[in-house]
Amino acid sequence: FVQSCNDLILDGLHDKISLGGLGQKAEQKLLFEVGLAYSEKGRSDLAIKYLSRSVGRGAEDFNILLLLAQQYKCKNDYRKALEFFELSLEIKPENVDALFGKAVVLRGLDRYEESVESLSIAAKLSKNPVPIYLELGHTHRMQRKVDKAIESYEKVLKRDFNNISALYHLGFLFAEKKDYVWAIAFYRKVLPYSQLTGTHSYPLHIFPPCPLFRDHEPTESIVLTIFFIWFRVE
């Protein structure tokens, strides 16, 4: 029923646009609202179609450009997404969402140093830098800069000491460094959230398997790593 109502509303907006006769600002707002509605429905192609028609028509340009960038990012069209993130940043150079989005697509284009630069600026400006430090950690890990990745994940834990993603990746990185005392400390904090315990509190399957047991799924690899490290340490 809700879906049908939403579709009827969109059909009505389509009719208004097709009939014309709207002022420039009213038309721009309407095009933006239709594009926004399609973006919320996960229909990026149609969102881009309507948002593109509303660009360059008034003071709403920043929101339009940012939403366009995000839609292209959803389609994994990183080059086009980067173009619109940069255009949005010309209007608001200190916007954290645009800086963060730009960094993510730069990483997707293997432009790691530029991604780190954009994330570093965003982290200084953000009131909640936890997601940004996580992305910094992931980017440094992809660069094989283990110590810098560890530093970024530790910054996450200073603000969110139960952050499962940071704990897991720290365990992963210390295991790679063969620093088993720290690896087991972090992995043991993660294990209560694994599916083996029945808590189903966090989707650990999204993470890479631990370095010592890459052929196993993440939860099993944690258990095997902990037992392996435990006997090594003891």
Salt bridges, closest charged atoms under 4 A:
ASP7 OD1 - LYS41 NZ 3.03
GLU27 OE2 - ARG57 NH1 3.35
ASP45 OD1 - LYS75 NZ 2.67
GLU83 OE1 - LYS80 NZ 3.46
GLU86 OE2 - LYS102 NZ 3.99
GLU113 OE2 - LYS145 NZ 2.84
GLU114 OE1 - ARG111 NH2 2.79
GLU135 OE1 - ARG107 NH1 2.69
ASP147 OD1 - LYS177 NZ 2.98
GLU151 OE2 - LYS155 NZ 3.80
GLU176 OE1 - ARG144 NH2 3.51
GLU176 OE2 - ARG214 NH2 3.33
GLU220 OE1 - HIS216 ND1 3.65
